[in-house]
Amino acid sequence: MAAFLYKLGVQFYGLLLRSSAPFHDKAKQWVDGRKNIFQTISLKMAGNAAPVIWFHCASLGEFEQGRPVMEQIKQEYPHVKIALTFFSPSGYEVRKNYAGADYIFYLPLDTAAHARQFVALVKPVLAVFVKYEFWYYYLRELHTRQIPVISISAIFRENQVFFKPYGSFYRNILKFFTHLFTQDQASAQLLAQQGISQVTVAGDTRFDRVLQTAAAAKNIPIIENFKNKEPMMVIGSSWPADMRVLMPFIQENLTTLKFVIAPHEIHPAQIAEMLSQFPEIATTYSTATPTHVADYRIMIIDNIGLLSSLYRYGSYAYIGGAFGKGLHNTLEAAVFGLPLFFGPAYTKFKEAVDLVALHGAFPVQNTAELQARFNQIQADEQKQKQLSEKNKNYVTQQAGATATIVAACKQWLPQTA
């Protein structure tokens, strides 16, 4: 029955997206990206004789987790090809030209026929699924063909369906994995209780990725001129729910603090509304010029790809998403030692829980709480320095998952061309 419901659910999801496509941009991208997908895969894979490693990521965040492993494998095994798939348009559309992969596709919907066709065309010698990806038919097909498949940066919680009395179908999906590399010991223990022992606690590859990103952070002269040596808060990946809390805080602190706002989604109407609320003191990244940019108090980022480098200029960071959609990447700011603020829905994110426990990050319920937390830190310069070191040290100490995973992959990878 569970297998039937899974199949029905996947088919219904595909139908829902196809019916929504005329009215919803992301649904349209999801549908259009899969048109003639097998013909596209067949043409691009034609003639390839090199071993292929298939990496699958749900979206952009999972891509960033998989990226250091991809790049390390490519460096150590230059004779292999990397095939990268995405489920979501927000991953594919941003990274469809990523130079570290030889082939980049949307993942066809998870059906038995699609799984057979995809695996037959790509012919992976190893499949790597990042974090939360558990597609039944693809994993079953890989298992049937005896192709090694691993999960990396996986994290499990007791309330997930795998660990419910009625979750046997989903537990069996986990048994298709040749090996699971978890972020923490708690995940490994949950799996062990279900008889799943092919597990290594490796940590989270995002720590390796943010250290790489920080080392290669871009110089952004416009932002440097805008900051003009003043304290500055970087608001990263904000949603409207975050801005409802932040707007009064921004208004209250404009004279002593500058603000860079990087919305999670760039909508011209929302940017125009923000500009209208702060006439003459707010500008956008695309329209700012170096000459007078220091005169502004608010900079709105209206393009994609700058956020991880923006944090290097910050004094504080507010990370969006934890008022509903899910907290975004806190590590990109923590690596630069910034005190962090975010909303209350953060407990599913281990690194956020850890940073809160270290007193390097501060969850807030409303504007008044944000202001109170901020005042405590702003008033104590020594506390700021201690907090900064805590956050930087936390990221550094958690690094190393990539090396553990790549070393383990040697048993499944061809050693020569």
C-alpha positions, 0 to 999 in steps of 0.5 A: 500500500505504501509503495502504491501511495508513493507512486500515486503521490509522485504522479500527482505532484507531476500533474500538479506542476504541469497544471500550474505551469501556465500560471507559475514561473517556477512550475513552468521552468520545472516542466519545460526543463524536462521536455524531451529530457531523455533525448537530451541526455542521450545526445549529450552522453553519446560517445562517452567512454569515461567512467561517470559519477552521478551527483544528485542535488535537490536544489542550490543548497544541496549543490553547495554541499555536494560541490566540494566532494565533486571538485575533490573527486575531479581533482583526484580522478581527472579521468572520470566524468561528473553528471549532475542532476537537480530536482528544482529549477532554483538549483538547475537554472543557477548552476546549469553552466557549472564548469565542475560538471561534464553533464547537467540535467534536470532529474526526470520524475521518479518512476520505474520507467524513468529510472531504468532509462536514466541509469541506462543512458548515464551508466554511472559507476557511482551515484552520490545523493546529497542530504535529503534525496531519497527517490525510491525508483532511482535507488531501487534501480541502482541497487538492482544493477549493483551500482554503488550509491551513497548519501552524503551530509545526511541528517536524520531526526526522530520525527521523520517518517523513516522512524515511525511505526508505519514507515517501513517502506521508507526505511527500506529505501534507506537500505538501498544505499551502499553507504550513508555519510551522516552529519552527526552521531545522533543520525547514525544512532537512529539508523542503527536502531533500524538495523542500518549499519552501513554508516559513517559519521563524516560531518557536513561538507558545507563547512568545507565549502564555506571555508573555500568560499571565504578564502575566495571571497570577491572584492566588491568595491561598491559595497566597500565604498557604501560601508565607508568604515561604518558598522553594517548589518548584512541581511541575507536571503530575506523573505517578506516575513523577515522584513516585517520584523526587520523594517522597524529595526532598520528604521530605529538604527539607521543613524548608527548602522548601515544595511545591505539587504539581499532578498531570497527572491528578487521581485522588482515590485518588492524592491520598489516598495522597499525603496519607497519606504526609505526615499533618498537613503536607499539604493540598489546594487545595480544602480549605485555608482562609486562616487556617491554610494557612501551617502546612502544608508541602505543597499538592496542587492538586486542580482544573484551570486554576491551574498557569500562575498557580502558577509566579509564586509559585515559587522552583523548578519541577519539570516532569513527564512526562519519565520516560515520557509526554513533557515538559510545558510548561516555558515556563510556568515559565521565563517567571517565571525559575524554575530548572527540573528534569525527567526525562531524556526531554526531547530532543524538545522544542526549548525544553527542549534550549535551556534545558538548554544555557543552564544554566537547566534541569536534567535528572535521572535519579533522586532523588540527581541531583535533590538534587545539582542542587538543592543547587548552585543553592540554595547560590548566590544569585548563580547563582539570579539569573543563571539567572532572567534567562537563562530570562526573557530566553530566552522574551522573545527567542523571541517573535514567531511569532504576528505573523509567521503572522498577517501571512502569513495576510493573503494568504488571508483576506477583508479585509471582511465 
